[in-house]
Amino acid sequence: MISVVIPYYNEAENLPILYRELVDVLKTIDEPAEIVFVDDGSLDNFQFSIFNFQISSKIQIKKIRHKTRLGKGAALNTGIKNSSGDVIIFMDGDLQDDPKDIPAFLKKINEDYDLVNGVRTVRKDSGIIKAYSRLFNQFLKAVFRSPFKDINCGFKAIKREIFSEIILYGNNFRFLPLAACYKGYKVAEIPVGNRPRKYGVSKFGAGKAFIGLIDTLTAYFIYRFSEQPLHFFGTIGAGFFILGFIIAFILSVQRIFFGILLYRRPALLFAILLIIVGLQIVLTGVIGELVVYLDKKKK
């Protein structure tokens, strides 16, 4: 079975159109399918009734609603838990993703790929969104060695088995393709259409850009240092400790050989602070290593 998971927030005008387009495409596919709509606490009082449309017997419809807005990551996670397909397709509910691209995703999945990411070759978003996305992808290439051209694209197909190893939480859904690549899954990209938004307003804003930066730093730590936390904390802690030690050494030389008194020297207290903070950060890494070791020992 193929599951199409669509999280949405205040997309009343777009959903009926998207529904009709999806049904038309899914009817042409041999495999049975289901559409899982996840309402992330919408405030537009839209009543989505599936009984207004004629539907094929091989297509099932599910609708789940969050009582309050929890975010796209939580909505996707809810959709995955309430889906039953072997292949899960993520789509946005704003009509910018074209359901006609679904057969191309499935064709690539049938070529033994585990995750297929969409690439919006011609973007129909505002200049600010396109610039942010371009910078974000370049940053991932430089820091994470990302092989993806458009990791921000919400249109993708994933085999269910991936979610047995990769847990979706918070906003880490952005990095799902990268996590799958790091885990050794076979990944690919295909070009997809990107249509301009006709109804509703974009959910992107300055706040989301800042949150995206924080999420990137979190992902960097998890993917690079979750197995070896001492490498992260040890490097930072050693830097603080060495700087404090150098300052303390210079002050000691000045006191011993040149008779310069230290009780009026704030640099001494600063050096001691750096040494103590450095040791604490290193010890945090040691504790992290112990946690990782004990967790693996239990498994």
N, C-alpha and C positions, 0 to 999 in steps of 0.2 A: 504493500500500500504506500501511496505517496501522501504526505501530509503537508499542506500549505498553511503556515502559521503567520497570521497577520495581526500584529499589535497596533492599536490605534488610540488616539486621543482627540476628541472633537473633530471627527471627519464625517459628519452627517451627510454632506452632499456627495462625497466621493465613494462611500461604501456601496450603495446600490449599483453604481456603474461598474465598480471593480468586481462586484459579485457576478454580474452578468458576463463580464469579460472572462472571468476565471472559469465559470461553468462551461462556456463555449469552448475554451481551450482544453479543459480537463475531459470533456466528452470525446475528444479526438485521441486521447491516450488510452492504450490498451489496459493499463493497470488500474485497479480501483483507487480512489482518491478521497481525501477528506479536506475540508477547509476549516481551520480553527481560528475563529475571530476572538481576540482578547481585548476587551474594552478596559483600558487603563484608567478607570475612574472619570470618564467623559462627563462634561457638564452641559452638553447641548441637548440633553433629554431625548436623544435619538432612539427610537424604538425599531430595532432591526428585526423585521419579521421575515423568516425564510419562506413563509407560506405564500408570499406574493409572487414567487417565481416558480416556473416549471423546471424541475430538476431531474437529472438522470438517476436511475436506481443505484448506480455504482458510485455515486458521489454523496458522501455524508457531510453534514454541517454540524459544527459545534460552536457554541458561543459561551465564553466565560467572561465574567465582569469582576474587576477589582472595585471594592467599595470606595477606595481613594486612589489617587495617582501614586504609583510606586516606581514609575520609570520604565523605559523600554526594556532594560535588561530583565527586570522582574516579570514583565509581560511576556517576553520571549520564553523565559523559564517556565511560566505557567502554561504557555502553549505547548512546550515540549512535553511536560508532564501529562497533559491531557490529550496528547496525540498518540496514534498507534502505528504510524507509517515507518517503514524501513528507511525511507529517504525523507528528510524534512527540508522544506523550502521556506526560507524567510523572505517575506515581502513587506514593504511599507503600505500603509493604507491611504496614501495621499495621491494615488493614481500616477505617480512618476515612474513606477516600475511597470513594465509592459508584460502582462501574462503570456503574450505570444512567445516570449523568450524561454518559457518553462521547458518545452521540448528540447531545446538546445542544452539546457542544464542536465536533463535526464540522459541525453545522448552521451554527454561527457562522463556522467556518473557510471553509465553502462560500459564505458571504456576502462573501468576499474580505478577510477579516481574516488577518493574518500570525501573530498570537499572541493566544490567548484565555486569560485568567487566571481561576481559580476564586475565588469569594468565599464564604466560610463564613458564611452569614447567622446561623446558630444554632450557636455553638461548643460542642463537647462536651468540651473540655479543662478542666484545672484552672484555678482562679482566677489563679494565678501566671502560667501560660502565656498566658492571655487578656489579662492586664494588660500583660505584656511585649510581646505582639503589637500591642496597641492603641497603646502608647507608641512602638513602632518605626514603625508606619505614620504616626502623627502627626508624628514627627520627619522622615520622608521627605517628607511633604507640605510641611513648613515649609522644609526645607533643599534638597531636590532638586526641589521642585515636582512631586512624584509624583502622577499621576492615579489611582493604584490604591488601592482600599479595603482589600485584603488581600493585599499582595505576598508575605507569608510562606506563603500557601497553596501546597502542593506539587503540587496537581492543576492541570495546565495543558496546553494543546495548542499546538504550535509548528510552523510550516512549516520544513522542513529548510534552506531557503536562508538562514535567519537565522544558522545556525551557520557559514556561510561568512564572515560579518563579525564575529560575536561569539564570542570564544573562552571556553570554560568552563575555569576553573582555580581551585584552592583552593575557597573557599566563595562565589565570586561568583555562583553559581547563584541565590542569593536575589535578586539585582538584575537577572536576565535580562529580566524584563518592562520594567524601567526602561531598560535598555541598548537594547532593541529600540525603545522609544518615542523615545529620543534619536537613534537612527539613522534615524528617519523611517518605520519600519514601522507598519502599521495595527494597533492593539491594541484589545482589548475585554475586558470582564469579564462573567461569567455567575454566577448563584447556584448553589452546589452543596451537596449534603448533607454533613454532618459527623457521623460516627457515633462513639459512645464506644468507647474501646479495651477489648476484652474479654480479650485474652490478652497476655502479655508486659508489659514495662515501657517507659515513655516514655524516649527518648534525650535529652530536654531536661534541662538542669541549669544551675547557676550558671556553670560553665565555658563552656557554650555561649553564655550571655548575654553574657559578657565577650568571647568570640571574635566574637560578632555585632557588638559595638561596634567592635572593631578592623577588622572587615571593612567596616563602614559608613564609617569614616574612609578606608580604602583606596579604596573605591568613589567617595567624594566627590572625592578627589584625581584619580583616573583619569578620571571622567566630566566633571569641571569643568576640569581643568588639563592633561590629557595632551597637548593640542595647543598649549598656551601655558604651559609650566612656569614661565616667568619671572614670570607674574602671581601665582603662588603664592609662590615663593621670594623674589621681589622685594619683595612686600608685607611679608613677615615680616622679611627682611633690612633693608629700609628702616626698619622700626620700631626694630630694635636699633641701627642706625647713628644715627638721629636722636636717640634717647634718650642714647646715648653722647656724641654731639656736643654736646647741650645741657648735659650735666653737665660736659664738658670746657670748654665756653665759660664757664660760671659760675665754675669754678675758675680759669680764666685771668684773668677780670675781677677776682676776689678777689686774685690774686697781683699783677697789674699795678697796680691802683688802690688796693688796701688793704694791700698788703705782707704778705698771709697766706702763710706758707710751705706748700709742697705736699708736702714729703718725708715728712711724718707724716699725710698725707691718703689713706686707703685708697680714697676716692672717685675719685681720679685713676686708679689701677690698674683700678678697676671701669669707668670711662669708656673707657679704652683697650681693655679686653676687649670691651665692647659694640661699639665701632667695628670691631674686627677680626672679631668673630663676624658682625656685620651684613654686612661686605664679603664674607666667605666664603659666606654664605647667598645673597647676590645673585649671586655668581659661579657658584654651583651652578645657579641658574636659567638663567644665560647658557649654561652647558654643556648643560643640558637642551634649550634652544632650538636649539643647534647640532645635537644628536642628532636632534631632530625634523626639522630642515631637511634634514640629510643623508639621513635615512631617506626622506623624501618625494621628494628629488632622485633617489634610486636607483629609486624606483617610477615 
